[in-house]
Amino acid sequence: MWGGRFAEGPSALMREINASIAFDKRLWRQDIEASRVHIAMLAAQGIVAQEDADAIEEGLDRIEDEFEANGVAEDPALEDIHMHVEHRLSESIGAAAGRLHTARSRNDQVATDFKLWVRDAIDMADEGIAALQKALVLRAEEHEASVMPGLTHLQSAQPVTLGHHLMAYYEMLRRDRSRLADARARLNECPLGAAALAGTSFPIDREATALALGFDRPTANSLDTVSDRDFALDYLMAATQCALHLSRLAEELVLWASQAYGYVQLSDAFSTGSSIMPQKRNPDAAELVRGHSGRIAGATVALVTVMKGLPLAYSKDMQDDKEPVFEAHDLLGVSLAAMAGMIESTSFDTERMRAATEAGHATATDFADWLVREADVPFREAHHITGRAVRMADEAKVPLWALPYDALRSIDERIKPAVFDVLSPDASVKSRTSFGGTAPAQVRKRIEAAKKALGMLE
């Protein structure tokens, strides 16, 4: 490839550290696609004879069929996927293959291939997130009125519904899809034609190649083009945020599946046993999703560190851009699929959830709100009165709503029997009718909006 400049070949160690084919072979489809578009443009511009362009296109077709059937036969001496394709093309059609690299460099070639791959990865992630959203929405619809304790600091706070809780993750994932869409829009400029770093003297048509590859436009600065990996970082950062959301949901499933909570039983399909303890049902799938989030975040940090401080334009450090992205893509894909499977197949113990709600004085805020609303008590004073009632219930070892009226009246004479209308968990959730609240009617509205957004009403 560059032997004319060097009298001797690279050492075996140099070949090993320099070769990237072991991982960048993933780009073979994108490399062939971009090469087809490039040679078609060269022929249209009269830069390469149509006869040679036809031979190259036919050769690329054969290589595509070969790679599809048998994979890429790795040769570290050829360094990367770009040279593997070009070398195989030369073996297939002869000297005409050498015209394919006219008016391009491996610098703009790899940037183009990688952008095409990341764009596909974004689309796949979006599909995976949408599938999980649909699973959440269907289970939320099933449990729009199922009462459970809403927690802060892992302490019982206020009653919510399981449907409302599940829809919270729908909202997180909605933002994840938005971030991916933003990343896709930003990356959709075509690097092809920037060449090594300064553009080319050949009369190429960059608008044509950009359009043919599905980009909105060509990139505007050749130096920036070959040194830009913002698109990869955008993807990784969006993937990391999504993985963090998956990790939070996974953590809840792990907690809920424990005997201490007993809120859920994960299906056999997403649980494992123990080699020594026959009774065990371990939430390994959820734990692995939780663990994968750390590796995805690590991939982001890795690429940030690789790119930090690199001068313009291309540096070989950037060869280390792909493995973190590939790893994050693989982990995110399997995490999304596993989480969707868990949500679809998990059994929820709503009676256990209700019992936990009743045991935690979760309607104490409703008590305080009633005093403000019905007895005209300032909220801070109402908070104090309610706190005394909670202490009394703790001492009696009964739920707040089970205290005798006379006992409540002894705390403050402004308390009336009507207070019991707001002290049950069901009454509490039904009262939370503000937009975005946990009232079943509000949850139902949000579910319908989500089903419409996801195309589930067609």
MOVEN-V106989 format. One record per helix or strand of 3 or more residues. SS is the DSSP state (2 for helix, 1 for strand). FROM is the first residue (numbers start at 0). LEN is the number of residues. If there is no record, write none. Layout:
ss=SS from=FROM len=LEN
ss=SS from=FROM len=LEN
//
This chain:
ss=2 from=11 len=7
ss=2 from=20 len=24
ss=2 from=49 len=21
ss=2 from=75 len=3
ss=2 from=80 len=21
ss=2 from=105 len=37
ss=1 from=146 len=6
ss=1 from=154 len=7
ss=2 from=161 len=26
ss=2 from=205 len=7
ss=2 from=221 len=6
ss=2 from=229 len=28
ss=2 from=267 len=3
ss=2 from=283 len=24
ss=2 from=315 len=30
ss=2 from=349 len=10
ss=2 from=363 len=12
ss=2 from=378 len=18
ss=2 from=399 len=3
ss=2 from=404 len=7
ss=2 from=416 len=5
ss=2 from=424 len=7
ss=2 from=439 len=14
//
